[in-house]
């Protein structure tokens, strides 16, 4: 079985003394993570005891709120937490719920061709990040330059996952 693990967030801090983690999730409001979910932890630095290929853990409990606090079945105390951090949190894409008709997962946009309004290829979606107010797409142009724009309809009026492209309106012509 092949897996397609998608990065969901990071962890750089323990929480309390009973083996909890403080997660920073990129999209806490609509997270697919829950009790029993298997997540893959990937080291963020050599300070983490995780192997370079990461390790799979099972969520024992997770609480969303001002902070996202998570316990893992395989971790019993703060010493284990401190040995594992810092790391990124990954979740198998096959476990995501299907998005609504007019919605997409940002991770599905990575690698798509970026076309201008005349339908000419101008680059690719390199990555994305959460700016707080709205997600931002990073577009790498064919000439190697990068553009970072909010993922809103005025800049990206069309997304076609089936044909693997997004249309981008150049902000200079708006």
C-alpha positions as a Markdown table, in Angstrom:
| # | Residue | x | y | z |
|---|---|---|---|---|
| 1 | Unk | 0.0 | 0.0 | 0.0 |
| 2 | Unk | 1.5 | 3.4 | -1.0 |
| 3 | Unk | 1.0 | 6.3 | 1.1 |
| 4 | Unk | 1.0 | 10.0 | 0.3 |
| 5 | Unk | 1.8 | 11.8 | 3.6 |
| 6 | Unk | 0.9 | 15.5 | 3.6 |
| 7 | Unk | 2.5 | 17.9 | 6.0 |
| 8 | Unk | -0.1 | 19.1 | 8.5 |
| 9 | Unk | 2.1 | 21.2 | 10.9 |
| 10 | Unk | 5.0 | 21.2 | 13.3 |
| 11 | Unk | 5.8 | 20.5 | 16.9 |
| 12 | Unk | 8.6 | 22.3 | 18.7 |
| 13 | Unk | 7.3 | 22.3 | 22.3 |
| 14 | Unk | 6.2 | 19.7 | 24.9 |
| 15 | Unk | 3.1 | 20.4 | 27.0 |
| 16 | Unk | 3.1 | 19.6 | 30.7 |
| 17 | Unk | 4.8 | 16.6 | 32.3 |
| 18 | Unk | 2.6 | 13.7 | 31.2 |
| 19 | Unk | 3.9 | 13.2 | 27.7 |
| 20 | Unk | 1.8 | 15.7 | 25.7 |
| 21 | Unk | 2.9 | 17.7 | 22.6 |
| 22 | Unk | 1.9 | 21.2 | 21.6 |
| 23 | Unk | 1.1 | 21.0 | 17.9 |
| 24 | Unk | 1.1 | 24.0 | 15.5 |
| 25 | Unk | -1.3 | 22.8 | 12.8 |
| 26 | Unk | -1.5 | 24.8 | 9.5 |
| 27 | Unk | -5.3 | 24.3 | 9.4 |
| 28 | Unk | -6.6 | 23.6 | 12.9 |
| 29 | Unk | -10.2 | 24.5 | 12.1 |
| 30 | Unk | -10.7 | 21.7 | 9.6 |
| 31 | Unk | -8.2 | 19.2 | 10.7 |
| 32 | Unk | -8.7 | 15.5 | 9.8 |
| 33 | Unk | -6.7 | 14.4 | 12.8 |
| 34 | Unk | -8.5 | 12.6 | 15.6 |
| 35 | Unk | -8.2 | 9.8 | 18.2 |
| 36 | Unk | -6.7 | 6.7 | 16.5 |
| 37 | Unk | -5.3 | 8.6 | 13.5 |
| 38 | Unk | -1.9 | 7.4 | 12.4 |
| 39 | Unk | 0.6 | 10.3 | 11.8 |
| 40 | Unk | 4.1 | 10.3 | 10.6 |
| 41 | Unk | 6.6 | 12.4 | 12.4 |
| 42 | Unk | 9.6 | 13.7 | 10.4 |
| 43 | Unk | 12.6 | 15.3 | 12.2 |
| 44 | Unk | 13.1 | 19.1 | 11.8 |
| 45 | Unk | 16.7 | 19.0 | 12.9 |
| 46 | Unk | 19.4 | 16.7 | 14.2 |
| 47 | Unk | 18.1 | 17.5 | 17.7 |
| 48 | Unk | 15.2 | 15.1 | 17.1 |
| 49 | Unk | 15.7 | 11.4 | 17.9 |
| 50 | Unk | 13.4 | 10.5 | 15.0 |
| 51 | Unk | 15.1 | 8.6 | 12.1 |
| 52 | Unk | 15.6 | 10.5 | 8.8 |
| 53 | Unk | 12.7 | 8.6 | 7.2 |
| 54 | Unk | 10.4 | 9.5 | 10.1 |
| 55 | Unk | 8.3 | 7.2 | 12.3 |
| 56 | Unk | 4.6 | 6.5 | 12.5 |
| 57 | Unk | 2.6 | 7.1 | 15.7 |
| 58 | Unk | -1.0 | 6.8 | 16.8 |
| 59 | Unk | -3.0 | 9.7 | 18.3 |
| 60 | Unk | -4.3 | 8.8 | 21.7 |
| 61 | Unk | -6.1 | 12.1 | 22.2 |
| 62 | Unk | -6.0 | 15.5 | 20.6 |
| 63 | Unk | -7.7 | 18.7 | 21.8 |
| 64 | Unk | -8.1 | 21.7 | 19.6 |
| 65 | Unk | -8.4 | 25.2 | 21.2 |
| 66 | Unk | -6.1 | 28.1 | 21.9 |
| 67 | Unk | -3.4 | 25.4 | 21.7 |
| 68 | Unk | -3.6 | 22.0 | 20.0 |
| 69 | Unk | -2.5 | 19.5 | 22.6 |
| 70 | Unk | -1.9 | 15.9 | 21.5 |
| 71 | Unk | -1.0 | 12.6 | 23.3 |
| 72 | Unk | 0.5 | 9.7 | 21.3 |
| 73 | Unk | -0.1 | 6.1 | 22.3 |
| 74 | Unk | 3.6 | 5.3 | 22.0 |
| 75 | Unk | 4.8 | 8.2 | 24.2 |
| 76 | Unk | 4.5 | 7.9 | 28.0 |
| 77 | Unk | 6.3 | 10.9 | 29.4 |
| 78 | Unk | 7.9 | 14.3 | 28.9 |
| 79 | Unk | 11.4 | 12.9 | 28.4 |
| 80 | Unk | 10.2 | 11.0 | 25.3 |
| 81 | Unk | 8.5 | 14.1 | 24.0 |
| 82 | Unk | 11.7 | 16.2 | 24.5 |
| 83 | Unk | 13.7 | 13.5 | 22.6 |
| 84 | Unk | 11.4 | 13.6 | 19.6 |
| 85 | Unk | 11.0 | 17.3 | 19.1 |
| 86 | Unk | 11.3 | 19.2 | 16.8 |
| 87 | Unk | 9.4 | 17.5 | 14.0 |
| 88 | Unk | 6.8 | 18.0 | 11.3 |
| 89 | Unk | 3.5 | 16.2 | 11.4 |
| 90 | Unk | 2.3 | 14.3 | 8.3 |
| 91 | Unk | -1.0 | 12.6 | 7.6 |
| 92 | Unk | -1.9 | 10.1 | 4.9 |
| 93 | Unk | -3.8 | 11.9 | 2.1 |
| 94 | Unk | -6.1 | 8.9 | 1.6 |
| 95 | Unk | -7.6 | 9.7 | 5.0 |
| 96 | Unk | -8.7 | 13.2 | 4.1 |
| 97 | Unk | -12.4 | 13.8 | 3.7 |
| 98 | Unk | -13.5 | 14.8 | 0.2 |
| 99 | Unk | -13.6 | 18.6 | -0.2 |
| 100 | Unk | -16.8 | 20.4 | -1.2 |
| 101 | Unk | -17.3 | 21.0 | -4.9 |
| 102 | Unk | -15.9 | 24.6 | -4.7 |
| 103 | Unk | -13.0 | 23.7 | -2.3 |
| 104 | Unk | -9.5 | 22.2 | -2.7 |
| 105 | Unk | -6.8 | 21.0 | -0.4 |
| 106 | Unk | -3.8 | 23.3 | -0.8 |
| 107 | Unk | -1.5 | 20.3 | -0.9 |
| 108 | Unk | -3.3 | 19.2 | -4.1 |
| 109 | Unk | -2.1 | 22.4 | -5.8 |
| 110 | Unk | 1.6 | 21.8 | -5.3 |
| 111 | Unk | 3.3 | 21.0 | -8.6 |
| 112 | Unk | 0.3 | 22.2 | -10.8 |
| 113 | Unk | 1.1 | 24.3 | -13.8 |
| 114 | Unk | 0.4 | 28.0 | -13.5 |
| 115 | Unk | -1.2 | 29.7 | -16.5 |
| 116 | Unk | -1.7 | 33.3 | -17.2 |
| 117 | Unk | -5.1 | 34.6 | -18.4 |
| 118 | Unk | -4.2 | 33.9 | -22.0 |
| 119 | Unk | -3.6 | 30.2 | -21.0 |
| 120 | Unk | 0.1 | 30.4 | -21.5 |
| 121 | Unk | 2.2 | 28.4 | -19.0 |
| 122 | Unk | 4.2 | 30.8 | -16.8 |
| 123 | Unk | 5.3 | 28.5 | -14.0 |
| 124 | Unk | 4.3 | 26.0 | -11.3 |
| 125 | Unk | 2.9 | 26.1 | -7.8 |
| 126 | Unk | 6.0 | 25.5 | -5.7 |
| 127 | Unk | 4.4 | 25.4 | -2.2 |
| 128 | Unk | 2.0 | 27.3 | 0.1 |
| 129 | Unk | 1.9 | 28.6 | 3.6 |
| 130 | Unk | -0.6 | 30.0 | 6.0 |
| 131 | Unk | -0.3 | 33.8 | 6.4 |
| 132 | Unk | -2.9 | 33.8 | 9.2 |
| 133 | Unk | -5.5 | 35.7 | 7.3 |
| 134 | Unk | -5.4 | 33.6 | 4.2 |
| 135 | Unk | -3.3 | 30.9 | 2.6 |
| 136 | Unk | -0.5 | 32.1 | 0.2 |
| 137 | Unk | 0.6 | 30.2 | -2.9 |
| 138 | Unk | 4.3 | 30.4 | -3.9 |
| 139 | Unk | 4.6 | 30.3 | -7.7 |
| 140 | Unk | 7.9 | 29.6 | -9.3 |
| 141 | Unk | 8.0 | 31.2 | -12.7 |
| 142 | Unk | 9.8 | 29.6 | -15.7 |
| 143 | Unk | 12.6 | 32.2 | -15.3 |
| 144 | Unk | 13.2 | 31.0 | -11.7 |
| 145 | Unk | 11.7 | 34.0 | -10.0 |
| 146 | Unk | 9.0 | 33.5 | -7.4 |
| 147 | Unk | 5.7 | 35.2 | -6.7 |
| 148 | Unk | 3.8 | 34.9 | -3.4 |
| 149 | Unk | 0.1 | 35.7 | -3.6 |
| 150 | Unk | -2.9 | 35.2 | -1.4 |
| 151 | Unk | -4.9 | 32.2 | -2.6 |
| 152 | Unk | -8.1 | 34.2 | -3.4 |
| 153 | Unk | -10.3 | 34.3 | -6.5 |
| 154 | Unk | -9.1 | 37.7 | -7.6 |
| 155 | Unk | -5.5 | 36.3 | -8.1 |
| 156 | Unk | -6.4 | 32.6 | -8.8 |
| 157 | Unk | -9.8 | 32.7 | -10.6 |
| 158 | Unk | -9.6 | 29.1 | -11.9 |
| 159 | Unk | -8.4 | 25.8 | -10.5 |
| 160 | Unk | -8.6 | 22.7 | -12.6 |
| 161 | Unk | -7.3 | 19.7 | -10.7 |
| 162 | Unk | -8.3 | 17.3 | -13.4 |
| 163 | Unk | -6.2 | 19.1 | -16.1 |
| 164 | Unk | -3.5 | 20.0 | -13.4 |
| 165 | Unk | -3.4 | 23.8 | -13.7 |
| 166 | Unk | -4.4 | 27.0 | -12.0 |
| 167 | Unk | -4.9 | 30.4 | -13.7 |
| 168 | Unk | -3.1 | 33.3 | -12.1 |
| 169 | Unk | -3.9 | 37.0 | -12.6 |
| 170 | Unk | -0.7 | 39.0 | -12.6 |
| 171 | Unk | -1.1 | 41.7 | -9.9 |
| 172 | Unk | 0.6 | 44.3 | -12.1 |
| 173 | Unk | -2.4 | 44.2 | -14.6 |
| 174 | Unk | -5.1 | 44.4 | -12.0 |
